[in-house]
């Protein structure tokens, strides 16, 4: 009887261990972009509670903190930066930074799709999802010659995307997460 229970326990542990391993990792924390609106609150400091627009250059201004480069940073990093700068004026400041409106993340889908245009996004978006937002490809599209135009450190480069492979579940590494400003070109 003890052997049967031990066998069942080992089998159950192996089953659940496999189940836990299949859980996907958490998504990366959102990074602030120009056009976003942030709510900044300093506890017990009414004059230091306000909405702040991230400027087109990626910066923002806040009383006692001054100009800060916000673009590309997480709200956690901004909170820590604000807290450090406010310590000169306020003992032990308690700062909260929250994203109130996402206005800076846009991708573009152009070419032979049903609805070409600019698409805002607030959570991670991959190439297949972008094509879906654009209503899918037209019957004349060269779906295996799709190109993603991406900028890294100011330099633009092209990433090839073979739709048929991804649609069949092969070479899924092509289905990259898009960054703000990326353009999906469907010839």
N, C-alpha and C positions, 0 to 999 in steps of 0.2 A: 504494500500500500504506500509506504514512504517513497519507494522508487517511482511509482506512478505519479505521485504528487511532485516529486523532484523533476521528473521528465516534463510534466505539464508546465511547471514553473520556468524551466529553462527554455522551453519552446515559446512560452508567452513573452519572456524577456527578449528572446531573439526577434520575435515578431515586432514588438514595440520598439526595439532598438532600430530596426530597419525603418519603421514609420517615422521616428524622430529624425533620422538622418535625411529623410526626404523633404523636410521643411526647408523652404527657401530662406536665404538670408534677408535681413531687413533692407529696404531701399535706402539709398544714400540720402543724407539730410539735404533739404532744399537749399540752393545757393541764390542769394539775392541778385537781382538784375536791374539795370536801369528801367525806370517806369514803375517799379514796385512801390507800394505805399506801406510803410512800417509804422506800427504803434509803439512808441517808446514811453515807458512809465518809470519814474523814479519814486519809490515809495516814500510817502510823507513829504513830498516836494511837488505841490500842485503846479507850480510854474514850470516844472520840468516833465510835464506830461503832454505829449503832442503827437500828431501824425506827421510823418516825415516822408517826403517824396524823394526817391533815389533819382538824381539828375541823370541826363543822357551821358554825362562823362563818368558815371558810376559812383559819384560821390554824394554825400549828404552833409548837411550842417545841423548842429544841435547846440543849444546854449551850454556854455561852460566846457563843452567837449571840442567844439570847433568843427573844422572840415575833416571828414573821415571817408576813406575809400571803402565803399560798401559792396560794390559789385564783385561777385565771385565768392563772397564770404557767407558763412552760415549765420543764422540769427544768434546762435550760441556764441560764435566768435565775436560778433558785434556787441553782444551783451557784456562779454568779458572786457572788450576794449573800452566801452563806455564806462564800466565800473572802475577800471584802472584810471581813466582820465578824470573821473568825478571825485576820486579819493583825495585829490588836492584841495577840494572845496567842501566836500561833505564826508563826515566820518562814517565809514561802513555803509556806503550807498547800496540800496537794493534796487537793481535795475531789471526791468523786463523789456524785451524786444520781441515783438510778434509781427508776423506778416499779415497785414490787414487786407491787401489786395495785390494780386499778382498781375502786373501789367507789362512786365518786361520780357517774358519768355514767349518768343514767336519762332515758328519755323515756316518755311515756304515750300509749297509743292507746285511745280510748274510743268508744263508740257501736256502730254496726252492723258489727262485725268479728267474725270467728270466735272470737278469743281476746283480748278487751279486757284491758288491764292495764298494768303497769309493766315496762319492758324496759331492762336494763342494756346499755351498749355501750362498747367499748374502742377503736373506730376510727371514723372519720367515717361517719355514717349519714344517708341522705337519706329523703324522705317515702315513696317507693315501697318502699324497703327496710324502713321501719318498718311499712308496711301488710303486707308479706310476713311479717315476724316475727309479726304479729298474725293470721296465717292467711288474710289476704285479707278482702275485704268480703263481707257477706251479700248475698243476692239482693234484699233490701229496701233496701239502702243507696242514698242519693242521692250517687253517686260524683262528681258534678260540683259538689257543694256542700260539699266537705271544707274544713275550716278548721284552720290550725295556730295555736295560741295560743303566743305568744312574748313573753318579757320582755326589755326593753332598759332598762337603768338604772332598774330597779324598776317601770317602767310596762309593762303588758301590752297587746299589740295582736294583731289577727287578720290572718292571711295566707290569702288564698283559694287553693284548689288544685283545678284542673279535671282530674280523673283521666283522662278520655278523651283530652284533648289530649296529655298526657304519654305515655300508653300508645301513642299513634299517632306519637310522636316529634316532636310539635309543641309549641312554647312550653315547652321543657325548663327554662327559667329558673325555673319554678314548683317544680321538684323540688329544693328547697333542702336544704342540709345542716342537720340539726337540732342544736340546742344542748341541753346538759343542762337538764332541766326543761321542755322544750317538750312540748305536748300536741297530738296529732293527733285531731281530732273528726270522726267519720264519722256524719253524720245519717241 
